[in-house]
Every structure is written in structure tokens, then in C-alpha cells.
């Protein structure tokens, strides 16, 4: 029994000394240059945010969905010819006809099974950032939001606080022609 107690004491003593020493060293040196990016530099988004499609200047609410990899845009009457997707937006957005090159085709798992959807690259303004992201085209008329923003679009620049909404109004200077 004494041997067991001695062994435990010997194992614990160096560990606690090592931890105290390490904590003191970190406190003296401050954060390492190899430490992860400071989260305060990231833009906080809520569950729903306004976005602007560039260069058209079309604005609408988008649902932030970190469970989805790719974003998805509401597209009606989709026709793909010569690797270009032609589609129109819903009536609420003027049934505007848009054309974008198809970058790839993606198989998306839904509650109803697997669907093959065209993927396009689209430019959006989210908060103060204007960037290109991939989005699948799908008739989302039965959905509340015409645009779903997936985690690949968030790309380490944004944090999501699901208890909030409309926290990062789009402030990019977006060209409204076309």
C-alpha cells in the first residue's frame, strides 16, 4: 500500500510542477505568434442575414446554415445549355432572368433522396465583404428564404450566433448594372 501511495505521489508531483511552470511561462511570454486567429476579428452573423447579389444589386434575406456545405440559390425554370445555367428568380425579386456558367454538378442529399444540381459561382455581399462563392441552383419556392448560405461560403471569416438575426447589414459597394 505504501509503495502504491509513493508511486502515485511521484507521478502527480512532477506533473503539477510542470503545469505551474508552463502556466508561468505562458503568462510571461503572452500569446504565441502561432496561436489561432483572434475571433474578435471575425464578423458575427445571425441565423438570417441580408445579402446582395452582385453585380445585379438584388437584395434579399438569406438563411445561414452551417450544416450545409454549399450555398443554394432559389432558381426557377432552370435550363442548362453549353454549360451555362439560365434561370429566373421568384416573382418577389422581379422574376429576373440570370445566366451563370455551370462550374460543376453536385449530388445533394435531401430528405426526399439524392438530387443532381448545377453549381454556379456567384458574387455576394455579406456584411462588409464582397466575395465569390459556389451555390447550387434549386427551386426554393416552398422555403422561407430564397438563399441559403452554407459553411464553405463562411470560410473562417464569420462566426454564427443563432440567437441573433440581421447583425451584419451588407455595406459593400455593389455595381447594380446588368
N, C-alpha and C positions, 0 to 999 in steps of 0.2 A: 504494500500500500504506500509506503514511504517512497519507494522507487517511482511509482506512478505519479505521485504528487510532485516529486522533484523533476521528473521529465516534463510534466505539464508546465511547471514554473519556468523551466529553461526554454520551452518553446514559446511561451507567451511574453516573457521579459524582453528578448531581442526585438520581437515584433512591435511591442508598444514603444520601445526606444526608437526603432526605425521609423515608425509612423510620426512620432513627435518631431524627430529630426527632419523628416521630409516636409511636414507642415510648416516648420520654421523656415526651411529653405524656400519654399514657395512664397511665403509671406514676405520674405526679404527681397526676392527677385521679382515679384509681381508676375503678371500673366506672361506666358511664353509666346514668342512670335509664331510658334507652330500651333497655337490654340485655335479652336474653331472660330468662325466669323461671329462677330458680336450681333446678337439677334436684334438689338435696337436699330441697326442699320437696315433691317428688313421692313417692308411695307406690310402693315396689318390689314387683312381683308376680312370682311364678314362673310356670312353664308350667301348673301346676294349682293352683287356689285353692279354698277352701271359700267358699260363698255361702249366704245365707239369703234365701228369697223372702218378701217382706213383703206383706200382713200375716199370712200363714199360718204363719210360723215354720218353714217346711220348709227343711232344710239338706242340701246335697249338694256334691260336688266338681264344679268347672267347669273346663273347658279354656280357657285364654286363647289366642285365635287372632287375631293382628294381621293375618292375611291375609284374614280375613272382615270385611266391613263391618258387617253386622248380627249380633247375637247370635241364638242358636237354642235353643229350649227343647224338650225331649222331651215330646211331646204325643201321646196315643193316642186313637183314636176321635173325631177332630175333627169337630164339626158346627157349621156357621155358620148362624145364623138371625137375621134382623133385625139384622145387623151385630154380633152377639155370638158369639164363639167359645166353645163348650163342649167341654171335653176332659178327659181324665184323665191323671194321672201314672202312671208304671210301678209295678208291684207292690212294688218295693223302697221306694217312697215312699207306700205305703198305697193305691195306686190312687185317690188323692184326686181328686175331680171339681172342676174350677175353671171359672169363667166370666170372660171378659175381653172388653171391646169391641174390635172389629177397627178399627185405626187406618187401615190401608191393605192393599193386596195387593202382594206383591213377587215379581218373577221372579228366581229364584236359579239360577245356572249351577252344575251339579253334574257329576261325572264321567259320569253317565248321560244328561245333557242339561239342558234347562231345566225348572224346576218353578215353578208359581204357588203361593205360600204366604200364609196370613193373617199379618199383622203386628199384634202387640198391644203395649201399653205395660205394662211390669211394673216393680215396685219391688224392688230387690235391695240387700242389704248386702254390700259387698265391702271387706274391711279395716275401716276405721273410718268409711267413707262409706255412707250410705243415699241412693240416688238412683233415679230412674226412667230406664228405657232401653227402646228398641224391640227386640223379639225376634220372629223368625219361629217358627211352630209347625210341628213336624215330628216324625214318629215316628223317634226316635233309638235305638230298642231295640238295634240292631246296633252302636251306638257305645259306647265305653268310658265316656264322660261324658255325663250327661243334659242338661248345659247347656254351650253354647259361648259364650264372651263375645268379641264382635267389637270391632274398633278404635273404632267410634263410641261404645261404652259407656265406653271408657278416657278419651276426651275431654281429653287433655293433663294429666290428674291423676295418671296412673300411668305407671311405667316397667316394662318387662318384661325380666326376666333369665331366659332359657330354661334356664339351668343350675341353676335353683332351683325348688322347689315348696313350697306351703303356707307362704309367708312372711308373709302378711297375714291372720291369722285374723279372721273377722267379729266386730266388737265393738259393733255398733250396738244400740241398744235397740229391738228389733223387737216389734211387737204380735203376739201369737200367737193372736189370735182369728179367727174365721170358719170 
